[in-house]
Amino acid sequence: MGPNGELYVAWAGPEGIVFNRSMDEGDTWLDDDIFISDQPGGWDYNIPGIYRANGLPVTCCDVSHSPYRGTIYVNWTDHRSGDNDTDVWIAKSTDGGNTWSLPIRVNDDPPGKEQFFSWMAIDGANGNVYVVFYDRRNYNDNNTDVYIARSVDGGETFQNIKVSESPFLPYSSVFFGDYTNITVYDGKVRPIWARLQNGSLSVLTAIVDIAVGEDELIADNARPFSMQQNYPNPFNESTTLAYKIDKPTTVTLSVCDMLGRTVVELISNQYKTAGKYIEHFDASQYHLKAGVYYFVLNTGLGSRTQKMLLAD
């Protein structure tokens, strides 16, 4: 949907990637579809180790108040670089879909490796474009990572980062599915993907929070330490909080009220080795009233704060 309620759709067909639009809530559409790009190899292609794969397009429009407001983006994958070199592409239109840019390559690795199953989202707070995809740039076999790419210049250039902590090795005898997704608002990026490990499928996400003024895109697993949102949140009596540190350091974990006053100190200047930690917080033990509180994590590597809500 565009900023004024326009409906935009793109799909893959015999002609390649094509586009149409409706300006009246879907009642009428253009008589002739608008060509965006060819799709070498078609939308249905083979990826080693994957039961089935496709490069079907994803359509988004910038409805933020960024300089790129109204720009339409279409994201897909294809084999224009070679049969064994699937790449991620974006084309964009700044005139309501009348004309389209040439395809812009999203993955920034050297040619020759597979990137596939992409999905796209636009940050409604600032117009930044994000794409998530599977990626084999680091391996000579079917081992697979997950990357996201971000553009802050209207889809002209992309910075790539790996958001999966470790690779996985899919094999085609287990149906893997062909879906990823990503959502983002105001720098809070949440990709989602499937992972096949020892024959078992699971669904994962990554916590990627971009601070105001932060120029570089940094994954949670690339930071010296990180803290995840507590779960459940809101909560009635108890909740859990996970954090990770990459280097040994001292840790203090507190619960503060809305005025910043410490009401509970769960960890006080304890030395922790590198690793992941999970802390359990039972609010009923401390007779806290319902309201907004904050977890505050202080380490020798920096500090983080997470808002939480204690419900009645």
N, C-alpha and C positions, 0 to 999 in steps of 0.2 A: 504494500500500500504506500502511495506517495503522500507528501505532506498536505495535500488538499483532497485526500480521499480517492485519488486515482488508483485503479487496480492494474497491476503489472504482472505478467506471467511469461516465463520462457520455458521451452521444452526442447528435447532432442528428438529429431525425426530424420526422414530420408534426406532432407536438405542440409542437415547439421543442426546448429543451435538457432532457434527462431524465437520471435517475441511478438506479443500482442498486448493491447491495453484497452481498458474501458474507462470512460470519463463519467459514466452515469450509473455507478454502483453495479456494474455487470450486466445491465440490460442490453447494451450494444457494444460491439467490438469492431476493430478495423476490418475492412473487407479483405485486405491482403496482409498476411503476416510479414514482419520485418526480419530480414536475415541479419544475424549477429556474427556467426562464424561457422566455418566448416568444423567437423569433428573427426579428424583422422583416426581410423580404427573403430569408429562408431561409439555408441553409448554403452554397448555390451561387449566386454572384452575379458581376456584372461589375465589373472595375476597369479603367479606361482604360489601354491600353498593356500589359496582361497577358493572355496567351493564355487562362488559366483562373484562377479564384480561388475560395477557399472560406473559410468561417468556422468550420470544425469545432472542437469544444472540446478543451481540454487539461485533464487532471485531475491535481492534486498534493495531497499531504497533508503537513502539518508533522510530521515525526518527530524534530525537535530537542527539546531540553529548554527551549525558550523558553516564555514565558507563553501562547503560542498553540499549543502542542503538541496535535496531534490535529485541528486545524482543517483542513477540506477546502476546497480552492479549485478552481473551474472557470473557465477563461479561454476566451473566444471573441470573434469580431467579428461585427457585424451592421449593419443599416441603420435602426435605430430613430431615428436623428437625421436621416434623409433618404437618398434614393437615391444621392446624390453625396457622402455624408458618412459613410463607413464609420468606425466607432469600435471601440476595444478595450474589452472588459468583463470583469469578474470578479464572480462570486457566491461566497459562502462559507457553510459550515455549521460550527457549533460543537457539534452534537449528533449526530455520526455520519451526517449526511445526512438526518435526519428533516425539518428545516426549513432554509430557505435565505434569505439576505439578498436584498434587491433588487439588481439589477445595479449595480455600481460602475464608473464610467468611469475607465479607466487613463490614457489620453492626456490631457494637461492643456492643450491648445491651445484657442483659441476655436473655436466650431462652424464647419463648412463645408469641412473638408479631409479627405482620405482617410488612414486608418491601417489596415493590413491585414497578413495572414500573421503572426499573433502566435504566440509560444510562451512557456512559463512554466517556471520552476524555483524551488525553495525552498532557501535556504541551510541545510544540515543542522547547521551549527554554531550558528546563532542565530535561525532561523525567518524571516529576511527574505525577502520575495517579490520575484522579478524577472521581468519580461516584456520580450521583444524583439519589435520589429515594424518594418515599413516605414512611412515617414511622409512626407507631402507638405505639411506645414504651412507650409513656407518658400517655396512656389512657387505660381504660377498656372497651371502646365502639369503635365506628367507627370513632371517631375524628382522623384527619390525619394531620401530619406535613410534611415538606419537609426537608430532610437532604442532605448534600454532605459529601463524604469521600475522604480523600487525602492520598496517599502513596508516600513517598519520598525514599523508599528502594526497588524499583522494584516490588511492589505489594505484598511484604511479610507481611506488617502490614498497618493498616489504622486508621487514626484519623477521627472521625465523628463530625460534628457540625450541628446544626439546622439553616436553613437559612430562613425559613418562620417565619413571625412575630407572627402569630396566627394560631390555627388549623382551619380546616373546616370539615364539616360533609356531606360527599357525600351520596346519596341514589340512588339505582339502577334503579328507574323509570326514571331518567334523564340520557341520554347517556353521559358518561364522556369522552370517548376516551381512548386511551391506549398509550399515547406518552409523554415522557419528553425528554429533550435534555440538553446538556451542551457543552460549548466551553471555551477554555482557552489558553492563550499565555502569557508567561513571568509573571506569577502570577496574571494576570487579568482573573478572573473566572466569567463566566456568565451562571448560570443554568437557565432553563426555564421550567415552569410547568403550568398545568391547575388547576383552583380552582373553586369549586362549592359552592356558598354562596346564601342561600335563593332562590334556584332554578335558579340562574343566573351563567353562566360560564364566567370566565375571564382568561387571560393569564398573568402570573407574572414572574419576574426575581428578582435576588438579586445581589447587587454590592459587590463582594468579591475581594478585591485587597490585594495581599500579598506582603509586602515590601521586598526588598533584605535583606537577613539575618534574616527574621522573621521566627522563628521556629514553632510557634503555628498558626494553622489555625483559623482565627477569622472572623465570619460573620459580615457583616455591622450592623446588628441589635444587635450585642453583643458588639460593640465598644461604648465608652462613647460619641463619636460624629462621624458624617460621613458627607461626601459631595458627591453628585452624579454628574456625567458628565452633563454639561449644554445641553439643548435641545431646538431647533435644533443646531447641530454643524457639519459642518460650518453653519453660519447664515449670513443674509444680513443686517438686521436692528436691530432685537431684538431677545433675547433668554431668557430662564428661567433657574434658578439654584435652586436645592433643597438641603437642608441640615437638619440634625437631631441632637439634643443634648439631652442626657439622664439626665442631671443635669442642674440646673440654672447656668448661667455663662454670662460673658460679651462677646460680639461678635463684631468683626470688619471685614467687607467684602470689599475688594478692587479689582480693576481691574488694572493690571500692564502690562507694555510693556515687550518686550523681554529682556530688560536690567534690569528689576526688578524695574523700576520707577513707582510709583503710578500715574495713569492717571485719575482714578475716585475712590472716596471712597463712596460706596453705603450705608454702615452702619459704624458708628464710635463709637466704645466702648459702645454699647447699652446693657443693661441688658435684657437677654431673659430667660424665663422659659423653662423647659424641653418640647420638642415637635418637630414637623416637621415644617419647614418653606420653603416657596418658594419666591424667589426674581426675579423680572423682570428687565432685563437690556436692555435699548433701546440705542444702540450705536449712532443712528442718533442724539440724543439730545446733544452728546458731540463732534460731528464732527470728529470722529476718522477715520483714514485711514484704508483701508483694510490691514490685516496682522495678525500675531500671537499675542495673548494676554493671560493673565492668570487671573483666579479668585483666590484670596488668602483669605482664611478664617482663621482668628486668633481668638481663644477662650481661656478661662482659662483652657480648657481641652486639648489643643494642637492646631496644625495648619494643614491645608490641602491646596494643590494647584491643580488646574485643568487647563489644556491647552485648549484654544478655538481658533477658526479661524473665523475672520470677513472677509467675501468675498466681492468682488466688487458688 
